[in-house]
Amino acid sequence: MKIRALAGLVALALPLAAPSMAWAQDKVLRAVMHADVRVIDPVWTTQTIANIHGALVYDTLFGNDADLKPQPQMVGKYEISPDRLNYTFTLRDGLKFHDGSPVTTKDVIASLKRWGAKDGVGQRLMSYVTEMKAVDDKTFTMTLKAPYGMVLESLGKSGSSIAAIMREKEALTDPQTQVKEAIGSGPYMFAKDQWVPGSKAVYLKNKDYQPRTEPPSSFAGAKIPGVDRIELVWISDGQTAMSALVNGEIDFYENPATDFLPLLEKARGVKLLKTGKIDSTQGMIRLNHLHPPFNNVKARQAMYHLINQEDYLRAIVGDPKYYRVCHGMLTCGGPYQNDGGSAFFKDYNPKKALQLLKEAGYKGEPITVLSTTDHNTITPATQVLIQAMREAGINVDAQAMDWGTVVTRRAKKEPPAQGGWNIFVTTTGGVGSSNPVLHTWIGAACEKGLFGWPCDAEIEKLRNAFGMASTEDERKKIAKELQTRAMEQVVYIPFGQWDTPLAFRADRIDGVVPNTGLAVLWGITKK
């Protein structure tokens, strides 16, 4: 622990070094997030930190509020035809990119096409869109082939990946290729020249930004750039980050470990804030459906016998008041919670898991697990999984790497022996996971889907049906059928859900906007 703490203090010394005279008098918000900013394209990756970055730099047409209802953001007014096939959107006045150029419908249409080619929610929306057409620089139309009921919710989603509006020149970049510049029209500008991966990412106030007049509510309402400068400081050691908050060296700590919460509750000037009405995080184990052994559904189902959710939740969170055992893929506590497929979790039996793997054709080949070393929730969860696999007698090839490397490697479709993988552990937001359409990880769109590439036409059919349903009872029925099918096909293995409150210096900052999904840093002002 002494070595670990010393390493953390060394890491802390660099990002929190005395600011230069150029911004010494500026109002600076220093925040420690759950991960380091390594990717600046929120569409290219589902990585949460990349989308927190994206939400600062880019704006969206709509924003879903605290009640999960879509509200206009960049859009000033809109109309929907009676048959729900034609949408007309008009941008509000005063929208400008950080380079001073106006936001036009050409930028918007190109951005939606790029997002719609990469993001699972966007792909589903675009499968119904027959045409997007600019009427003029501020108005465009969207024509659907069927009355899909999740258009606005999709455009306003507050989880990865957001429907970020970029300049047309960046939006024309192949969605499989990262954009090189982060120039949006959002409340903050990315200071790329001050970006030091592994240390900090810097954002400067967009003085030309014109917030909406409605009160902030999750991802909706006024996005007020309340400070001159935001520094996302990377401190990998949780104890060091906690000490930095208590000592006033940082202002905001997004994801403190639960072990530290009792100390933070008692710390003078520090406040804890729940992020929303639904648990903020769901944990999941993703299996690669492309390669043996998990290209066999029986091998995937065998892995359920390795999962005792309490083991994961105790390792990650510890305190039962902050976590919940949830055997479903749709967020427990959300509107579509159900017990479909939960029977798979009834028998924790590692030896049975190995037996079923062998029956599915497993012959003791190494199973490659991407084992992240620097994530405060994913790292311990991965270790619990590896321990259970080894207890079962499975040949585990645990490859240690930082989370940024996992994010890059998980996109590889090559076999594990050629740089690919079999398993990685990750998390997803509780709000997005509460809705079958916005929950991208429950999808099974084959090569067009997310890493792991589940492939099942029935799952996709049910997600489409949910989006087309006209009554709430019909949606709930479809949600249960969908979850049952997704559990049978093992699109992923859930290991419970939890909520970690934000921690911040209430004696130094005001205006923190709670948002389950992506941490919101606009609206914050310094006292």
C-alpha positions, 0 to 999 in steps of 0.5 A: 500500500505504501508503494501504491500510495507513493506512486499515486502521489507522484502521479498527482504531482504532475497534473496538479502542478502550479498553473502558469501565469496565463490562466492563474486567475481563471476559474478552473475546475479540476476533476478526476474521472474514472479513466484517462482520456485517450480517445477524442472521437465519441462516435468511434468508441463506446468508451464512457470517458471518450463520450464524457469528453464528447459531451463537453465538446460537441452538442446534440440535437436533443437531450434526454432529461431526468425522466428519460424524456427527449427535449430539444437541444440544438433544435429550436423547433420541430414538427412530426407528421400525423402518420409519424413518417416525416420529421422536420427539424429547425436549428436554433439561432446562434449555433457556431463551431469552435472555429467560428463557422456556423453549424449548418444542416450539412454538418448535422446530416453528415454527423447523423450518418456517421453516428448512424453507421457506427452506434447501435442505436443510430444503426437501428434508427437509420434502418428506418430512415429513407432520406435526410434532406437539407431544406436550407442551412437551418432546416432539414427533414427526416423521412421514415419508411415506418412509424418508428417510435424512438426517433427523438429518444435516440437522438437525445441518448445520454449514454455511449455513443452520443449523437455528436454533431461535428463539422462536415469535414470530420463527419465525413471520416469513415466511422471505423477511423478516428477523427483527428480533431475535436472541434464541436459547438458544445459549451467547452473547447478541447485544448488539444495542445495541452492534452497529455495522455496519462496526465490530463485533458484540458477544456476551455470555456466556449465564450460564444456558446448560447445555452438554452433557457430551460433549467438543466435536467440530466442531458437536457436544458441549459448547458452553462459553461460556468468555469473558464477551464476544466482539467480532467486530471488522471490519478489512477490510485483511488486513495490518492484521488480521495486525498486530493479531494479532501485536501482541496487539490481537486474539486470533483471526483466522479467515481470514488470507491465505495470503501472511501464513501464513509470518509468522504461523508465526514470530510469537511466541505465534501458532498456526495450526490446520487447521479439519478433515479436509476442505478448508474452502472451495470456490470457485464462480461462480454464473450467473443462470438466469432471464435471458439469456444464461444462461437458455440452457444452451449459454451457461452451458456456454460459460463453462467455457472461461473457467476455468483453476482455477490462475489463481483459486487462485494469486490467492486462495491462492498457495501450492499446499500450501493449495489443490487443483484440483478439477473436481467439485462434490462436495468432492475428498477427501470420501467422494463425490468423483468425475470426473463432468462434469470433461471440461468443464474440458479446454479453457481457451479464452476466444475459444471461450467468446465463439463459443459464447455467440454461437451461444447467442444472445448479441449483445454485451449487457452482462453484469452481474457483482457485483464485491465490493470487500472480501472477501479471497477472493471479490474476487480471484476475481471480478477473475480472472473479469472479466479472462478475460471481457474477454480473450474480448471479452465486454461486462462490466458490472462493478458494484463493491460491498461483500460485504454489498451483494452478499448483498442484491442477489443475492436480486433476480430482476429483469433486470440492467437493473432492478437484478438481475444475471447473475453473482456469485462466492461460496464454500461450505463443504467439509464441506457440499459433500461430501454431495449432500444437504447441498450446497445449491448443487448443487440445482436447485429452481427458484424455491425454490432458491438465488440463480441459481435453477437448475431441473432435475427430474433433479437434484432426483430424484437428490438425493432418491435419494441420501437414500433409498439404503440402501448406500454403493455405491449412494450413490457411484453416484448421487453421480456421476450427480448431479454429471455432470448438475449440471455439464451444467446448470451449476448453478454453475462450481467453481474449486477448493478450499482450506484456510486455517488459523485463526490465534490467540494460543495464549499467550492463549486455549485451547479452540479447536474446529476446525470446517470450515464455520462458525468455532466460537467457543464453548469458547474460554477466556482464559488 
